[in-house]
């Protein structure tokens, strides 16, 4: 093979490698579906989520239990497939939809695992 053919072959192989790496790296970034982590707090509103997290950090289990009792807060179990509908940069949270229906909850950003990226 001459030099030009080797150079063309090199760049073709390089392009294929770059394209395949980019596609595999971006596959998780664009997904709207995630798995839940065990014990993550989810709430009906961003404000309620902030309050629940504050109570949990303070160890105020009584007030946290009151929020859970009325259904505005719940603890998620692991590996539930949820869809992210909205991101709030102000509250650093995600609005998710559970698979059971049209009920939506807010969770803290970073508390979900992208599908296929465990």
C-alpha positions in Angstrom: 0.0 0.0 0.0 1.2 3.4 -0.8 1.3 6.3 1.7 -1.9 8.0 0.5 -3.9 4.7 0.8 -2.5 4.2 4.4 -3.4 7.7 5.4 -7.0 7.4 4.0 -7.4 4.0 5.8 -6.1 5.5 9.0 -8.6 8.4 8.9 -11.5 6.2 8.0 -10.7 3.9 11.0 -10.3 6.9 13.3 -13.6 8.3 12.2 -15.4 5.0 12.8 -13.9 4.8 16.3 -14.8 8.4 17.2 -18.3 8.0 16.0 -18.9 4.7 17.9 -17.4 6.1 21.1 -19.5 9.3 20.8 -22.7 7.3 20.3 -22.1 5.0 23.3 -21.2 7.9 25.5 -24.2 9.9 24.7 -26.7 7.1 24.9 -27.2 7.5 28.6 -27.1 11.3 28.6 -30.2 11.8 26.4 -32.4 9.1 28.0 -35.5 10.4 29.8 -35.9 7.0 31.6 -34.1 6.2 34.9 -34.1 3.7 37.7 -34.7 4.8 41.3 -32.2 4.3 44.1 -33.3 2.7 47.4 -34.8 5.1 50.0 -34.9 8.3 47.9 -37.4 10.8 49.1 -40.0 11.9 46.5 -42.6 14.6 47.1 -45.6 16.1 45.3 -44.1 19.6 45.2 -40.6 21.0 45.2 -41.3 22.9 48.4 -42.6 19.7 50.2 -39.5 17.9 49.0 -37.3 20.6 50.5 -39.1 20.3 53.8 -38.9 16.5 53.8 -35.2 16.6 53.2 -34.7 19.2 55.9 -36.7 17.0 58.4 -34.7 13.9 57.4 -31.4 15.8 57.8 -32.5 17.1 61.2 -33.6 13.6 62.3 -37.2 14.9 62.8 -38.8 11.6 62.0 -42.2 12.7 63.5 -42.7 15.5 60.9 -41.4 13.4 58.1 -43.8 10.6 59.1 -46.7 13.2 59.0 -45.8 14.1 55.4 -45.6 10.5 54.5 -48.9 9.7 56.2 -50.8 12.3 54.1 -49.3 11.0 50.9 -47.3 14.1 49.9 -44.0 12.4 50.5 -42.9 8.8 49.9 -39.7 6.8 49.9 -38.9 5.0 46.6 -37.7 1.5 46.4 -34.8 0.5 44.2 -35.0 -0.1 40.4 -38.3 1.4 39.6 -38.3 2.6 36.0 -39.4 6.3 36.0 -39.6 8.9 33.3 -38.1 12.4 33.9 -40.5 15.0 32.7 -38.9 18.3 33.9 -35.8 19.6 35.5 -35.7 22.5 38.0 -32.4 24.2 38.2 -33.6 26.5 41.0 -34.5 23.6 43.4 -31.9 21.1 41.8 -34.7 18.6 41.4 -36.4 16.4 38.8 -40.1 15.9 38.2 -40.7 12.1 37.6 -43.6 10.0 36.5 -44.0 6.6 38.1 -45.0 3.7 35.9 -48.4 3.3 37.7 -50.0 6.2 36.1 -50.1 10.0 35.8 -49.0 10.7 39.3 -45.8 12.9 39.3 -43.3 13.5 42.1 -40.2 15.6 42.6 -36.8 14.0 43.6 -33.4 15.6 44.1 -31.2 15.7 41.0 -28.6 12.9 41.2 -30.9 10.5 43.0 -31.7 8.5 39.9 -29.6 6.1 37.8 -29.8 6.3 34.0 -31.0 3.1 32.4 -28.1 1.1 31.1 -25.5 3.2 32.9 -25.3 1.5 36.3 
